């Protein structure tokens, strides 16, 4: 792998200019996929703290994992399927009757990019690294009861065993996310040091994987060029990846990205402004796949420990005062799935629904005033409402409407647009009283949402919620194998969440994948990046 200085102009030599040269070059162009993104690939190891989502996406191409997710149709769109776990480096796997042992049979034909065979020794070293080093995967694997090297055992060169302390329904799923990459252990260890036994420094800028693509060139934060690994045959379609080359270029301006894909100088983009995606869709020349991010929530949150938001009635008053439809249209132009306006006939959440679900929220200013009076604040109060600069495109119009509507019930709002780093620090320190944010669960099961976002003094418990019932039910659900009992716990949790109103779920924004009409196979993925192994050109 070579790090080179290359920009979009250099990459473009493979594109429209090349098409004019000869049929052979035209064929090369057809086999090359050009992707533009607003953010940067800042490391080649997805486990490094501070890794971007774009780095996560790259690692899915350059590394394999033991397992991967299947796909399913959701409202006519292809999305990843948490309930469909299949082998990637594992040819097959079996779970013991008591649910405590998982045995993986590795593919005997799998090789790393340097030709070294993939063995159980590499799997053991890689997973030991996940649970031992200071890496992002350590906390993630904890959610599937994967915490210690003692749980990982080599049976023979192509058989590997994982032992769990208790049956955990998310153990397998955790082995399919971006973090537990299987690394060429011999190569990595040759670059390890006494101070860095897991080769963290070397792997930031180098790869040691067996994935579908090999890095041809990499300029951090600017351009990455990949070439297809001809020996790779274990992907989403169980065949070599379709494109021979992938070029990813960071283009910070959203309007420029939209222009590049419209002109054909880029093949696919997923991070345009909602207005640009809507305009391109209307023109009809490009394919636009708009998929609500079903594993995410955009919400208005309160610090439930900070007055006056420690009063349920205040939280309910704000929930009754928000202009939901107007905010949805202004922020997202209606591109997404609302999480308001539901009808719960008996006042309880539907059975069997996976959080997040639409809640029975609607605009009712009279009810808002009533709740404020019950809270002892009939004349309202003053507060701040914060969002980060990176969200300004959607949060700013939403915040303006929120301020206007709350003013009608006596709540005076001072809008604060904060730099991303400052916003993150204030959230982490639990110093923001009232703000908007979003959460994404790579593993969108009901208990995972509650355990990761509504329990304990952690950063991701945005609401600072401390409720004994939610804590007990969520922890019980984690290990509940009986589907009926699990569904009943979900009903209780969803109902309790609405009763407490720790946050107000607003919507699940759409991910708009805008691409050339010739591109097929797009699947919305758990990490909200493109899995280029899915794609082909007609």
Secondary structure, DSSP 8 states (H G I E B T S, - for coil): -B-----HHHHHTTTHHHHTT-HHHHHHHHTEEEEEESS----S-TTSTT--HHHHHHHHHH---SEEEEEEEETTEEEEEEEEEEESSEEEEEE-TTS-EEEEEE-TT-B-TTS-B--HHHHHHHHHHHHHSSSTHHHHHHTTT---GGGEEEEETTEEEEE-SS--TTHHHHTTSSS-----HHHHHTT--SS-TT-HHHHHS-----SSEEEEEEETTTEEEEEE-TT---STTSS--S-SEEEEEE---HHHHHHHHHHTS-SEES---HHHHHHHHHH-SSEEEEEE-TTEEEEEEE-TTSTTTTSHHHHHHHHHH--HHHHHHHHHTT-EEES-----TTSS--TT--SS--------HHHHHHHHHHTT-TT-EEEEEEEEGGGHHHHHHHHHHHHHHHHTTTEEEEEEEE-HHHHHHHHHTT--SEEEEEEE-SS--HHHHHHHHSSSSSTT-TT----HHHHHHHHHHHT---HHHHHHHHHHHHHHHHHHTSEEEEEEEEEEEEE-TTEE---B-TTSS--GGG-EE-
